[in-house]
Amino acid sequence: MFDVAVIGQGPAGGMAALRLAEAGHSVVAFDRKKRVGDPIHCGEGLGKIALEHTNYPVGDWAIREVKGNRIRMPNGKAVGLMSPGYSIHRWGLDSKISDDAVAAGTERHEGIKISKVTKENGHWDLFSKDGEVAKAKQLVIAEGRVPNIVTQVGLKGNDKLRLLPGLQYKFKTSDVDFPDNDYFDFYIDPMYADGYVWVFPRDGIFNVGIVATNGAKSGLEYFCREQMNVDPEKRILNDLGDKQNGGLIPRDGPIPQFSTKGAYVVGDSAGLTNPITKGGVHVGMLSGEYAAIAIGNELGSGKLVPPSHAINYHELRGQYWENCGEALHPDLESHVWYDRILKRQPWTKQKFVDQSKLIYSLDKRVLNLIGEIYDGRNYSDLPWLKMFAVLIKNPDLAPLAGKLLKIKASLKVTETYGW
Ligand SMILES: Cc1cc2nc3c(=O)[nH]c(=O)nc-3n(C[C@H](O)[C@H](O)[C@H](O)COP(=O)(O)OP(=O)(O)OC[C@H]3O[C@@H](n4cnc5c(N)ncnc54)[C@H](O)[C@@H]3O)c2cc1C
């Protein structure tokens, strides 16, 4: 019998396996992919804050540093979100975390899909199509965006309606007409339904992708032709030999409950993506880390102590972490503590999800006016006089001021907690 079984070796499951194996527990991990990280489902952007929060070292999977993000409106004017990050080899990051977990003692099985989990006499039995593959005292569910095991342990998963499709191409820098600089650009336009197009610079390559509720392929190809002056057919193969990559992203916030006795849901399985950027690597790693703390307490190797960044690090603590000590009392049951620490994060709050969606509901004229107002400034540096001047000229847009403040608040959470 293993102490812990981890289903899925993306960044969330990899991080949980790594921290639990490092703490001396016997860990078995499964991934249905033949090779962890392959194929890639990612734009391959990661905020530096992710590594600070999870205390994970940068590696050669990080191929280029960027200074921050620019949210570009249809008129091309930008609002800045200047927290730094990296262009990464996503398969490199996933496989490195999982390989580190193996080096720390995790028994990993690739190419095995867990199809069924049952609870017998207080432990979990895991089955593939060929029969039972492991028994474990504790379970980490890190199966990504489509819930299967989550619902088998009695929790509610995200359903398909709450998933946003994404698609990405790669181009050589020399094949496109686009400036190569150290920023990630996000293009917001109602034509990219509920989503955006991203351009992430790499080493002589641009990742160009889209998330949109519909028309993702046509939206992406329109952007390539119109904004980058390149035929989509000129795209190149990615590191693993694929001509495009894509996938589905949870977009409507987290599942109602993150854990039940002995079972912890992490990453995309828990709906943990940033609703503005749709990024999920950081919060996936973070939730894997929190699950490892909770399970470590359950198995007697550690205590229910939140990492310092979770309660002390950020400027928003006064607003969100009142009564935190009581709510996260170290005598709580481990799974209750895990559920609570995630629910106490500003980025899992419904208010943040709602604020984040706001920017995608604005029409072209309003987006362009926001671009005019900011004109390249960081989101935190709202030029009030300019905003009032715009509102005086456009009196029908009086509610814009309130919306801008909400958008600003959601970008603050993203800057403070990572994207
Ligand atoms: C097109 C696209 C672009 C994106 N761009 C970014 C970005 O630039 N930055 C960012 O931070 N995030 C990005 N995301 C989101 C990010 O990829 C996810 O949030 C992240 O992968 C979540 O990590 P995870 O470990 O929870 O899940 P995953 O990475 O999906 O890992 C889950 C793993 O579980 C395995 N698995 C599933 N079911 C089973 C089973 N039954 N048995 C065994 N194994 C199983 C899968 O094979 C998979 O390896 C993007 C997503 C998409 C689709």
The ligand as a Gaussian input file, in Angstrom:
#p B3LYP/6-31G(d) Opt

LIG

0 1
 C       -4.118000      26.160000     -25.644000
 C       -3.763000      26.367000     -24.201000
 C       -2.829000      27.335000     -23.854000
 C       -2.488000      27.531000     -22.508000
 N       -1.507000      28.444000     -22.203000
 C       -1.103000      28.583000     -20.923000
 C       -0.010000      29.438000     -20.601000
 O        0.622000      30.039000     -21.471000
 N        0.351000      29.553000     -19.298000
 C       -0.300000      28.873000     -18.303000
 O        0.060000      29.036000     -17.122000
 N       -1.328000      28.047000     -18.588000
 C       -1.733000      27.870000     -19.866000
 N       -2.753000      27.002000     -20.167000
 C       -3.419000      26.291000     -19.075000
 C       -2.511000      25.195000     -18.541000
 O       -2.027000      24.404000     -19.602000
 C       -3.273000      24.324000     -17.538000
 O       -3.956000      25.150000     -16.629000
 C       -2.306000      23.398000     -16.806000
 O       -1.813000      22.428000     -17.683000
 C       -2.996000      22.712000     -15.623000
 O       -2.123000      21.770000     -15.069000
 P       -2.703000      20.411000     -14.463000
 O       -1.532000      19.676000     -13.928000
 O       -3.845000      20.692000     -13.582000
 O       -3.345000      19.634000     -15.703000
 P       -2.653000      19.053000     -17.016000
 O       -1.451000      19.802000     -17.369000
 O       -3.746000      18.940000     -18.018000
 O       -2.196000      17.601000     -16.581000
 C       -3.128000      16.580000     -16.336000
 C       -2.443000      15.268000     -16.620000
 O       -3.288000      14.216000     -16.185000
 C       -3.225000      13.167000     -17.121000
 N       -4.465000      12.405000     -16.961000
 C       -5.725000      12.834000     -17.176000
 N       -6.608000      11.878000     -16.848000
 C       -5.878000      10.827000     -16.412000
 C       -6.233000       9.537000     -15.938000
 N       -7.502000       9.162000     -15.837000
 N       -5.235000       8.688000     -15.581000
 C       -3.922000       9.069000     -15.688000
 N       -3.548000      10.284000     -16.147000
 C       -4.513000      11.149000     -16.483000
 C       -3.092000      13.871000     -18.466000
 O       -2.503000      13.021000     -19.422000
 C       -2.206000      15.055000     -18.108000
 O       -0.835000      14.787000     -18.323000
 C       -3.111000      26.770000     -21.499000
 C       -4.051000      25.789000     -21.845000
 C       -4.363000      25.581000     -23.181000
 C       -5.349000      24.506000     -23.526000

